[in-house]
Amino acid sequence: MASLDDLKKRIASVKSTQKITKAMKMVAAAKLRKAQESAERGRPYSEKMNNIILNLSEGILDKDDAPKLLSGSGNDKIHLCVVMTSDRGLCGGFNSNIIKKAKSYFDKLSADKKDLKIITVGSKGNDQLKRVYGDKIIANISFKESKNANYFDADKVGKMVIEKFEAEEFDICVIFYNQFKNVITQIPKAQQIIPLNVKNSERDKSEDSYEFEPDEDEILNNLLPKNISTQIFKAMLENVASEQGSRMSAMDNATRNAGEMVDKLTIEYNRSRQAAITKELIEIISGAESL
């Protein structure tokens, strides 16, 4: 049984931890509102961009002469997976859920005899994947210095992906991230961005067809690279909101667990203290009776 002094130290230590987790929960809650607003504002823009490109693609007469970012390289042998996680921990299952989704996709590629290349965005994803897939990781990008998710960082990733595609280093590119739903729920997503998955993409059918000037090919050549960066930026915004929501939930659970542990330790301390007092009283009474 632990001594009274040890129990006192444990209670003080848990209370100190509880203060930290409570503070982290409040910070995450403050950041979550802004991150959620940014993610919700970014969705219509990325969806509209996607709709315009799909609308343009329907007007291309010669499909064989379509831009490579839209039609692809003609093969599906080499897959580039961009796994987007956080640079910081203490956010519950946020990172592990993305990694689990990515690993499931990797296993499917392995079963189909496809080649795999990985770009990790965020140090936590790189730390978890390099143990098994270290030889597949071709780049690790971290934006730890950036205070907020921004388009310039997303554009850096987008340009790297496009450069590797133009160098014929891969055929298909898929990004992995968490879509924010609410504080408790974040949904792991796998989205193909190269080539644009026209068949499975949802387009707003209520939109009328437009006449474009100049022609579709020229507009697509300008829009498609921007769309890559836009979709990556959307994923980054979703990730930031999901990370803060997951951290808020995790720190709330940690705070409550710390409170329960303090209660249990306090009960144990009181019982040990009462046992010690009772033992001393018995010794005093026994000593008095022996005289």
ABEGO torsion letter per residue (X at the ends): XBBAAAAAAAAAAAAAAAAAAAAAAAAAAAAAAAAAAAAAAAAAAAAAAAAAAAAAAAABABAAABBAAAAEAGBAABBBBBBBBBABBGAEAAAAAAAAAAAAAAAAAAAAGBBBBBBBBEAAAAAAAAAAAAAABABBBBAAABABBBAAAAAAAAAAAAAAAAAGABABBBBBBBBBABAABBBBBBBBAOBBBAAABBBBAABBBBBBOBBAAAAAAAAAAAAAAAAAAAAAAAAAAAAAAAAAAAAAAAAAAAAAAAAAAAAAAAAAAAAAAAAAAAAAAAAAAAX
